[in-house]
Amino acid sequence: TQLLEQSPQFLSIQEGENLTVYCNSSSVFSSLQWYRQEPGEGPVLLVTVVTGGEVKKLKRLTFQFGDARKDSSLHITAAQPGDTGLYLCAGPPDFDSGGYQKVTFGTGTKLQVIP
Amino acid sequence: DAMVIQNPRYQVTQFGKPVTLSCSQTLNHNVMYWYQQKSSQAPKLLFHYYDKDFNNEADTPDNFQSRRPNTSFCFLDIRSPGLGDAAMYLCATSRDRSYTYEQYFGPGTRLTVT
């Protein structure tokens, strides 16, 4: 069972378009991170959201954590070719057992922005 | 700049020939991770160290071993690489096991098995 499902799996858009990537789960997460991975490189941390309903902005990227901390979204305004990459959400499930919880990675969204 | 460094960036090995990948970090983080990633899939955790405490994932093959001689360095040993082990290997660190779980990745080592 995949705890974090991302949609869409693939997205190819023209430069200047807007897009939203979703990260959904049936489990509650303590926090969620979003990473971007360019081809041939390691993932780079973009943002962490911790509080339900939290919204964070990073230039043209807007991240939102769902009120129930079970889902998150990433919205990109006026996409540019430099936004091309694999977007991954990740986080530790908030199990009652406490202690260390292994980070779960989402299924990934591969974005291509065409000039 | 504080960072995670992986060497080499590209490694070619022969089927069955042992290979070692290395990772170093200047972030002084307690936790180090090794991931395997295949063709734009999500990274798959192989194991992690919390300080010197080694934690192996249940489905990590015995063919994969790791060493962390000190805080800064961590090694991934593949004892007998098979064709299915060809992948990107990512090293990552985090400050602690409970600090929002943010991870900082190295650039990866692309392993080819011939």
HADDOCK unambig.tbl for C-alpha pairs under 7 A between the chains (distance, minus, plus):
assign (segid A and resid 31 and name CA) (segid B and resid 100 and name CA) 6.29 0.50 0.50
assign (segid A and resid 33 and name CA) (segid B and resid 102 and name CA) 6.84 0.50 0.50
assign (segid A and resid 41 and name CA) (segid B and resid 107 and name CA) 4.70 0.50 0.50
assign (segid A and resid 41 and name CA) (segid B and resid 108 and name CA) 6.16 0.50 0.50
assign (segid A and resid 42 and name CA) (segid B and resid 90 and name CA) 6.66 0.50 0.50
assign (segid A and resid 42 and name CA) (segid B and resid 105 and name CA) 5.63 0.50 0.50
assign (segid A and resid 42 and name CA) (segid B and resid 106 and name CA) 5.60 0.50 0.50
assign (segid A and resid 42 and name CA) (segid B and resid 107 and name CA) 4.33 0.50 0.50
assign (segid A and resid 42 and name CA) (segid B and resid 108 and name CA) 5.57 0.50 0.50
assign (segid A and resid 43 and name CA) (segid B and resid 105 and name CA) 6.00 0.50 0.50
assign (segid A and resid 44 and name CA) (segid B and resid 104 and name CA) 6.90 0.50 0.50
assign (segid A and resid 44 and name CA) (segid B and resid 105 and name CA) 6.64 0.50 0.50
assign (segid A and resid 45 and name CA) (segid B and resid 104 and name CA) 6.76 0.50 0.50
assign (segid A and resid 86 and name CA) (segid B and resid 40 and name CA) 6.97 0.50 0.50
assign (segid A and resid 91 and name CA) (segid B and resid 101 and name CA) 6.97 0.50 0.50
assign (segid A and resid 100 and name CA) (segid B and resid 97 and name CA) 6.30 0.50 0.50
assign (segid A and resid 100 and name CA) (segid B and resid 98 and name CA) 6.57 0.50 0.50
assign (segid A and resid 105 and name CA) (segid B and resid 42 and name CA) 6.23 0.50 0.50
assign (segid A and resid 106 and name CA) (segid B and resid 42 and name CA) 6.60 0.50 0.50
assign (segid A and resid 107 and name CA) (segid B and resid 41 and name CA) 6.82 0.50 0.50
assign (segid A and resid 107 and name CA) (segid B and resid 42 and name CA) 5.68 0.50 0.50
assign (segid A and resid 108 and name CA) (segid B and resid 41 and name CA) 6.68 0.50 0.50
assign (segid A and resid 108 and name CA) (segid B and resid 42 and name CA) 6.08 0.50 0.50
